[in-house]
């Protein structure tokens, strides 16, 4: 199959669904039949090999499950996909007749493993999807695509599944939406699929994440679907039934990325106003940095360190306490103030150490 062509020609979000793990032939066939009856999927997924954090966890049924997946897909008229982590997996999946391969987040993080897979697929005409690495590293994600492209694999898609975060208050994996958005700016021809199941970690967050992905103009969704999620052998809390999937899709609001001339003119009026405000913002920031240079000169003459921890703590506390007044999130205020602070330190460093080589970072 031609994956990019299918995604680009699909009406609505391209949907990849199926169980987190292939458990039995009957389980796979049941979920596939229910999905196909409701016309809910474009591509059937199931994990055959499962990279687990702890060794005593269920790590997939292994290659024995490949024919289950392929037969379920054929019976329901759906192409199939599964995760591969090494050359052995790639060869086994190809031999079994799997239509699309995907490289998981724990593999993308390892350039040696990605290169091994790329070498194994050299000369093979098969679509490959690549999930973002577990850590928030845009270059590592792009590097995986570059390795595959050099091996001659051109039919590619990206999957955003979130990034590891210690004890995140809401998500299993922090979405960090700015990273996939940056990816799309750099790799405009590669479709972007959102995997809300792994971002959420729980069913009740799926609609919220799917809606945001659609509002950010993602090309599709990968949602884990199981005939009886409470009895699933892996990731039970984030899977939905085919019926639950149908309800989710019905509640999803799809919006157009295109506009007519009238709407575009009205949008331009808003954009012009925003541009004026942006100009003012950067003029103010420039003035602030000029003042930072004066502060740096004062500190140099009085032999005072650049970083004043107690003062900076007070500045941050004051700004954070006004988040509701500003109608801004505390996270945004913290990030903005940290960026301003680092730029101020850079300017002060150049003033206080004029004989040292210039650097863009303090």
Legacy VTK file of the C-alpha trace (Angstrom):
# vtk DataFile Version 3.0
C-alpha trace
ASCII
DATASET POLYDATA
POINTS 362 float
0.000 0.000 0.000
0.967 3.667 -0.400
0.643 5.164 3.074
1.181 8.849 2.360
-1.176 8.693 -0.604
-3.863 7.007 1.526
-3.490 9.589 4.282
-3.578 12.548 1.904
-6.641 11.227 0.026
-8.604 10.257 3.126
-11.717 12.203 4.059
-11.381 13.162 7.697
-8.637 11.918 9.996
-6.759 8.806 8.885
-7.521 6.280 11.622
-5.149 3.583 12.853
-6.755 1.386 15.489
-6.667 -2.029 17.101
-5.456 -3.536 20.382
-2.332 -2.497 22.217
-1.216 -6.136 22.038
-2.208 -9.147 20.010
-3.346 -11.633 22.653
-5.190 -14.433 20.814
-6.439 -15.021 17.255
-10.047 -14.643 18.453
-9.337 -11.344 20.217
-7.766 -9.857 17.096
-10.501 -11.115 14.797
-13.258 -9.866 17.106
-11.935 -6.336 17.382
-11.172 -6.188 13.670
-14.680 -7.325 12.716
-16.301 -4.758 15.021
-14.064 -1.978 13.729
-14.693 -2.908 10.097
-18.469 -3.169 10.583
-18.544 0.383 11.898
-16.145 1.574 9.166
-13.954 3.076 11.841
-10.451 2.269 10.589
-8.058 2.746 7.713
-5.264 0.642 9.185
-5.360 -2.219 11.725
-2.696 -2.139 14.434
-1.576 -4.646 17.060
1.588 -4.972 19.113
3.411 -8.282 18.510
6.569 -7.463 20.443
6.044 -5.143 23.391
9.011 -3.228 24.855
8.165 -3.126 28.560
9.891 -1.255 31.379
9.953 -4.232 33.749
10.989 -7.761 32.661
8.052 -9.545 34.291
5.491 -7.544 32.283
3.709 -9.011 29.274
6.139 -8.472 26.386
3.907 -9.631 23.546
3.143 -13.030 22.080
6.014 -12.711 19.608
6.179 -13.794 15.975
3.411 -16.360 16.488
0.964 -13.438 16.480
1.978 -12.094 13.067
-0.290 -14.443 11.060
-3.160 -13.636 13.438
-2.787 -9.958 12.570
-2.436 -10.537 8.845
-5.420 -12.921 8.693
-7.609 -10.541 10.692
-6.734 -7.738 8.300
-7.497 -9.844 5.236
-10.812 -11.038 6.669
-11.937 -7.466 7.252
-10.317 -5.805 4.254
-7.884 -3.716 6.283
-4.123 -3.281 5.822
-2.060 -4.024 8.920
0.753 -2.505 10.945
2.897 -3.508 13.902
5.854 -2.169 15.869
9.393 -3.327 15.156
12.454 -2.720 17.319
15.249 -4.466 15.411
16.183 -6.120 12.120
14.817 -9.495 13.262
11.393 -7.973 13.886
11.499 -6.196 10.525
12.326 -9.354 8.610
9.691 -11.412 10.424
6.988 -8.805 9.799
7.908 -8.539 6.119
7.863 -12.320 5.714
4.416 -12.522 7.350
2.996 -9.902 4.986
2.443 -6.972 7.345
1.638 -3.906 5.210
3.113 -1.057 7.272
5.818 -1.038 9.945
6.248 1.403 12.773
9.272 2.191 14.907
8.394 2.790 18.558
9.502 5.587 20.856
11.945 3.398 22.802
13.650 2.454 19.526
13.684 5.912 17.932
15.790 7.108 20.847
18.599 4.723 19.783
20.306 5.660 16.481
22.069 2.274 16.351
18.732 0.432 16.449
17.176 2.731 13.844
20.186 2.266 11.559
19.921 -1.521 11.949
16.285 -1.368 10.860
17.100 0.984 7.977
19.805 -1.413 6.757
17.392 -4.351 6.977
14.785 -2.469 4.907
17.162 -1.220 2.218
15.656 -1.987 -1.167
12.251 -2.901 0.319
9.185 -0.952 -0.774
7.225 -0.681 2.470
5.764 2.289 4.376
7.297 3.063 7.772
5.904 5.208 10.585
8.216 6.608 13.255
7.080 7.558 16.741
8.817 10.415 18.503
11.661 9.379 20.833
10.745 9.013 24.501
12.809 12.093 25.342
11.880 15.511 23.875
14.583 15.645 21.194
13.469 16.989 17.807
16.804 16.306 16.100
16.758 12.661 17.197
13.287 12.246 15.705
14.271 13.866 12.418
17.489 11.836 12.385
15.487 8.597 12.368
13.699 9.709 9.204
16.977 10.701 7.593
18.404 7.223 8.217
15.355 5.596 6.615
15.384 7.986 3.664
19.055 7.219 3.012
18.104 3.528 2.910
15.577 4.316 0.170
12.431 4.318 2.331
10.356 7.251 1.112
6.772 6.427 2.184
6.999 7.756 5.731
4.746 9.122 8.460
5.385 10.524 11.930
3.520 9.521 15.088
3.368 11.904 18.040
2.878 9.857 21.228
4.175 12.272 23.865
7.380 12.415 25.883
8.505 10.880 29.146
7.906 13.069 32.162
8.416 12.065 35.787
5.062 12.077 37.594
3.196 14.360 35.227
0.057 15.616 37.013
-2.200 14.844 34.049
-0.692 12.787 31.244
1.104 9.487 30.945
3.450 11.183 28.466
3.635 14.963 28.207
2.393 16.040 24.749
4.834 18.953 24.320
2.844 20.076 21.286
5.547 22.531 20.261
7.877 19.667 19.267
5.612 17.994 16.665
4.724 21.475 15.402
8.428 22.197 14.936
8.795 18.819 13.202
6.071 19.746 10.729
7.810 23.022 9.924
11.030 21.146 9.187
9.497 18.107 7.418
6.435 19.468 5.660
5.869 16.487 3.351
5.682 13.895 6.159
2.138 13.290 7.524
1.650 13.635 11.281
-0.431 11.115 13.249
-1.360 11.650 16.895
-1.329 8.718 19.339
-3.636 9.986 22.117
-3.651 6.602 23.858
-0.018 6.907 24.943
-0.228 10.616 25.679
-3.298 10.138 27.879
-2.688 6.824 29.576
-6.401 6.785 30.413
-9.595 6.687 28.404
-11.261 9.817 29.751
-8.591 12.082 28.249
-8.708 10.670 24.725
-11.337 13.004 23.267
-9.597 16.096 24.608
-6.268 15.077 23.051
-7.846 13.961 19.760
-9.662 17.286 19.475
-6.489 19.277 20.039
-4.649 17.192 17.434
-7.408 17.873 14.903
-7.406 21.588 15.739
-3.643 21.582 15.102
-4.331 20.079 11.660
-2.903 16.598 12.282
-3.478 14.108 9.482
-4.708 11.203 11.589
-5.067 9.358 14.880
-3.766 6.084 16.311
-6.167 4.887 19.009
-5.848 1.599 20.886
-9.071 -0.417 20.701
-9.843 -3.668 22.524
-13.045 -5.783 22.681
-12.816 -5.836 26.503
-10.292 -3.232 27.720
-10.613 -4.143 31.394
-9.247 -7.592 30.574
-6.470 -6.380 28.264
-3.050 -7.925 28.870
-1.323 -4.540 28.507
-2.263 -0.862 28.915
-5.837 -1.661 29.935
-6.609 1.844 31.207
-5.960 3.622 27.903
-7.850 1.336 25.495
-11.471 1.744 24.364
-14.007 -0.652 22.905
-14.983 -0.279 19.235
-18.260 1.162 20.492
-16.378 3.659 22.662
-14.224 4.548 19.675
-17.345 5.234 17.640
-18.700 7.536 20.335
-15.391 9.385 20.500
-15.349 9.924 16.728
-18.937 11.190 16.764
-18.003 13.830 19.358
-14.919 14.943 17.476
-15.322 18.333 15.794
-13.534 18.486 12.439
-12.581 21.887 11.088
-11.230 22.945 7.720
-7.667 24.138 7.267
-8.780 26.145 4.222
-10.671 29.436 4.058
-12.322 31.598 1.419
-11.205 35.065 0.403
-13.615 36.861 2.755
-12.543 34.842 5.783
-8.890 35.264 4.834
-9.290 39.036 4.707
-10.928 39.058 8.131
-8.186 36.849 9.530
-5.574 39.188 8.074
-7.062 42.079 10.043
-6.520 40.118 13.261
-3.026 39.118 12.150
-2.100 42.731 11.438
-3.166 43.751 14.948
-1.193 40.859 16.429
1.881 41.848 14.404
1.713 45.382 15.822
1.575 43.994 19.347
4.485 41.650 18.573
6.506 44.626 17.350
5.805 46.410 20.625
6.729 43.329 22.622
10.109 42.999 20.938
10.797 46.730 21.188
10.168 46.470 24.934
12.373 43.368 25.194
15.140 45.175 23.325
14.897 48.090 25.768
14.963 45.650 28.662
18.165 44.049 27.363
19.804 47.466 26.970
19.033 48.030 30.626
20.500 44.599 31.410
23.769 45.763 29.840
23.791 48.749 32.197
23.145 46.383 35.111
26.046 44.225 33.922
28.371 47.211 33.833
27.306 48.186 37.363
27.924 44.634 38.621
31.323 44.559 36.915
32.427 47.825 38.533
31.234 46.614 41.943
32.501 43.023 41.506
29.049 41.447 41.971
27.986 38.099 40.475
25.519 38.078 37.591
23.069 35.640 39.157
21.314 36.922 42.276
19.307 33.944 43.458
17.211 35.620 46.146
16.209 38.499 43.854
15.317 36.162 40.977
13.139 34.034 43.264
11.175 37.148 44.232
10.760 38.187 40.580
9.437 34.773 39.573
7.123 34.544 42.579
5.627 37.962 41.837
4.926 37.183 38.183
3.534 33.711 38.902
1.161 35.120 41.531
-0.404 37.331 38.850
-1.127 34.568 36.355
-4.894 35.002 36.690
-4.632 38.773 36.225
-2.545 38.243 33.093
-4.894 35.457 31.912
-1.802 33.334 31.266
-0.851 29.922 32.614
1.819 29.692 35.282
3.753 27.366 32.977
3.852 29.985 30.214
4.881 32.740 32.617
7.676 30.565 33.990
8.953 29.674 30.524
8.774 33.276 29.295
10.538 34.666 32.365
13.224 31.981 32.230
13.899 32.817 28.559
14.086 36.557 29.331
16.378 35.862 32.279
18.755 33.747 30.203
18.943 36.437 27.512
19.612 39.055 30.200
22.411 36.883 31.600
23.884 36.579 28.106
24.016 40.365 27.716
25.482 40.848 31.190
28.093 38.168 30.561
29.339 39.970 27.436
29.639 43.244 29.402
31.314 41.708 32.452
33.716 39.475 30.519
34.568 41.458 27.357
37.784 39.516 26.747
36.131 36.110 26.646
34.919 34.635 23.318
31.361 35.608 22.471
28.775 32.924 23.034
25.059 32.764 22.375
24.499 30.910 25.661
25.586 32.020 29.159
LINES 1 363
362 0 1 2 3 4 5 6 7 8 9 10 11 12 13 14 15 16 17 18 19 20 21 22 23 24 25 26 27 28 29 30 31 32 33 34 35 36 37 38 39 40 41 42 43 44 45 46 47 48 49 50 51 52 53 54 55 56 57 58 59 60 61 62 63 64 65 66 67 68 69 70 71 72 73 74 75 76 77 78 79 80 81 82 83 84 85 86 87 88 89 90 91 92 93 94 95 96 97 98 99 100 101 102 103 104 105 106 107 108 109 110 111 112 113 114 115 116 117 118 119 120 121 122 123 124 125 126 127 128 129 130 131 132 133 134 135 136 137 138 139 140 141 142 143 144 145 146 147 148 149 150 151 152 153 154 155 156 157 158 159 160 161 162 163 164 165 166 167 168 169 170 171 172 173 174 175 176 177 178 179 180 181 182 183 184 185 186 187 188 189 190 191 192 193 194 195 196 197 198 199 200 201 202 203 204 205 206 207 208 209 210 211 212 213 214 215 216 217 218 219 220 221 222 223 224 225 226 227 228 229 230 231 232 233 234 235 236 237 238 239 240 241 242 243 244 245 246 247 248 249 250 251 252 253 254 255 256 257 258 259 260 261 262 263 264 265 266 267 268 269 270 271 272 273 274 275 276 277 278 279 280 281 282 283 284 285 286 287 288 289 290 291 292 293 294 295 296 297 298 299 300 301 302 303 304 305 306 307 308 309 310 311 312 313 314 315 316 317 318 319 320 321 322 323 324 325 326 327 328 329 330 331 332 333 334 335 336 337 338 339 340 341 342 343 344 345 346 347 348 349 350 351 352 353 354 355 356 357 358 359 360 361
